[in-house]
Amino acid sequence: MNKAIYRYETRRFLPSMLIWSGSLLSLLLIFMSLYPSFSADMAAMNQILNNFPPELKMAFGLTQLDLATLEGYFGFCFIFCQLLLAIQAANYGLGLVSIEETELTADFLLTKPLKRSTLLSSKILAALSGLLLTDIIFWISSLAAIDLFKGDTAYDRGAIITMLGSVLVFQLVYFSVGLLVSLLLRKVRTVTPWSLGLAFGTYVLSVFSGVFEDIKLEYLSPFKHFDPGKINLNGLNWNLVLIDIAVVVLAIGLSFWLYQRRDIASPN
């Protein structure tokens, strides 16, 4: 790792990290501030939810979430937080190398007496630092919001901690896959459509997996691997978590291999 590149990249990620963290905090406060109203008449709310079409409940992950419990209600909020976290991680992965090529500064970096592996590892560590800081802010904000709005409600703290801890591997999957995709493509002019497509595409796959009860689709979507409803009931499925870890290792390894052999465009 090169410390100068790491510091520069970390500063570059800082503004976006603060924006993503602020968005997550706003989402948490909006959802959790409504919890006292929901819990005051939860029987009526559950009756309304029971009348929803099964497909609609599957689309929003409500089939295994009991909104009468605080951990179930937080799990519902957590699904939307996962979407933001997935977009952020995919955005970081897709833009890590492609931004240098789009701005035609990659050849300048590669003229320095640095190995490509050193350059890429420094940028990866900077991006992961940004994701980790986001996760830490998200963890603190979630626990603070729960304590602020829970009232006298008792809840399963272990389920909450498991959900929050799962975002580490969850984001790593989207980051590593985004990085690999950016290196497989000749040029990524803008990362936003790709990161949105990756995040929402896998979310839709998780919905189809539930609607059609197709176990094969479940393996393709990290949203299913870290389903808050299943976490509340049974904890993490470690077989699926190990698949995610294998995907991360494979994607990062392939990214290094591709970057070593990549033709870099020059301003001329």
N, C-alpha and C positions, 0 to 999 in steps of 0.2 A: 504494500500500500504506500502511496505517496501522500504525505501529510498536507502539502500545499494544495494538491488537487482535491483531497478530501475536505479541507476547510472551505475551499471555493465552492464546491458542489453543495456542501451543507448549508452555506449561506444562500445559495440559489434556491434550495428547497424550502428554506425557512418561511418565506411569505405564503407559499401555497399550503404548507403544513398548518400555519395559523388559521388560514381560511377554512380548510377542511375541519380543523378542530372546533372552530367557532360554529360551523354548520352542524356538526354532531351535537355540540352543547345546546344549540337552539332547538334541535329536534327533540333531544332528551327533555328539555324543560317544557316544551309544548305538550308532549305526550304525558309526562309524569305529573304535570300540573292538573291534568284532567282526571287522574286516578281517584282523588277523593270523591268526585262526582259519580264516577263509575261505581266505586265500592259502596256508595250510599244506597244504591238500588240495583245491586248486581243481579238479583233474581229476575227482574224485568229485562235487564240487558241480555242475560243468557237466554231468555225466552225469545227475544228478537233474533239472536244469533242462530238459535235452533231452526228458525223459519227460513234462514238463508239457504239458497241452493248449495248442494255439496261441492259443486265445482267452484263456486265463489269462495267457499270456506277453504278449499284446498289452495286456491290461488293466493290467499293471504295467510296461509299457514295456520288456520284456525281449527283444524280438525283435531290436533293434539294439544292445543293450548287451552287451559282453563282460565278464562279471564276473571274468574271469581277469586283467584289467588294473585298475589302481587308478583310472584315469579312468572306466572302465566301472562299477566298484563305486560310485564317488562319484556317477556319473550316476543310479544307482538310488536312492541316498539323496536326490539333488537333486530327484527327482520329488515326494517327500513334503514337502520344504522348499518347493517351488513351491506346494503346496496351502496351506500356512500363510501364505505371502507373498500369495497371491491373496485369502484370506479377510481378512487384515489390510487390504490396499489397498481392497477392496470395502467393508469396514466403515468405513473412514475416509471414503470417498466418499459412502456412503449416509447417514452421520451428520453430515456437515459442516453441512448446512443444516437437516435434519429435527430435530436435537436442539434447536435454538432454537425451532422451531415446537411440538414436543412439550411442552417446558417453558414455552411461552408467554412467552419472553423476546425473540423476534424483533422484536416491535413496539417494545420498549424500545431495541434497537440501531438500528432504523430511524428513531427520533426524533432521533438524533444528527446533527449537520451533516456527514454523510458520504454520498457517492454509494453506491448499491448495488454498483456495480462495484468500488469501493474496498474495501468490506466483504467481498465475496466473494473478491477477489484476495488480501486479507490472510489469510483463513481457508484458502484453497487453498495459499498458500505455507507456512503453518504445518503443514498436513497433509503436504505434500511434504517438509518438513524432517524430520518424524517418520519418514516412509518412508525417506528418505535415511540417517538415522542408523541405522535398522534394517539397511539394506543394508550400510553400512560395518561394523557389528558382525558381520553375517553373513559378509562377505568375510574379515575378519580371523580369525573363528572357524573358517571352513572351511579356510583355508590353515594355520592353527595345528594343527587336528585332523589334517590330512593329514600334515604334517611330524612330528607326534607318533606316529602309528600306522603310517606307511608302511614303516618298517624300511629295508631295502636296496632296496626296489622302485623301479624307474625308471618314470616316467610322463610323459605328454604335458602339460606345464604350460600350454601354449597352449590346449588344450581346456578345462582347468579354469578358466582366466581368462575364456575366452569364455562358459562357462556362468554364471559369477558375474556378469559384466558384463551378461548378458541380463536379469537381474532388474530393472534400471532401467526398461526399456520394458515388461516383463511387468507390473510393479506399476502403472505409469502407465495401462495399458489398463483394469485392474480399478477403479482409483480413478476415472478419468474416466467410465467407464460407470456405476459406482455413483452418482456425483454426478448424472449425467443422469437416471438412473432415479428418484432421490429427488425431482427437480424435475418429472418427468412425472407422478408420483403426487400425489394430493391431500394425503395425510399418511402418513408412515411411522412407526408407533407404536414399533416395535422393529426395529433394523437387522440383528440376528443371523440370523433366518431368511432374509432377503434376501441377505445376504453369503454365507451357506453355500450357498444355492441357486445363486447366480451362480458361485461357485467350483466346487462339485461338479457343477453342470449342465454347465459347459464341459469339465470333466474327463471326464465321461461321454461327451460328444460326441467327445472325442479318442479314447476307447476304441472307440466305434462306428465312427469314421472308419477305424481300423486293422482292426477285425474285418470290416467290410463293404467295405473298400478303396474307400471313397467319398471322392473328392478334394474334393467340394463341402463335406462336413462339416469337412474340414481347415481351411478358411478361417474357420470360426466359432469355433475354439478356440485361444486363445493357447498352450495346453499343446502343441499340435501345432506351432505356430510356433517354439517354443523347446524342442523335444524333445531331451533330452540325448543320446539315441542318435544322432540325425542330426547334432547339433553335434560329437560325437566323430568321426564319419565324414567329414563334409563342411563343418563350420563352420556359420555362420548362413545361412539362406535370406533374402537381403536383400529379395527381393520381398515376402515375408511380413512382414518387419520394417517395410517401408515402409507396408504396409497397416495395421499396428498404429499407426504414428505418425500416419497419416491419421485413424484412428478416434479417437485421443487428441485431436488438434486439433479435429476436428469435434464431439466430445462436449463438450469444454471450451467451445468457441464457442457451441454450442447452450445450454449451462448458463447462461452469462452472459446470453444473450438471454431465456431463460425466467425467470431470476431478476429481471430488470428488470421483467417483466410479472406477476410472481406476486402473488396476493392473500395477505396475511399475516394469520393468525388473531390476534385479540387476547384478553386474559384475560376481557374482558366479552362 
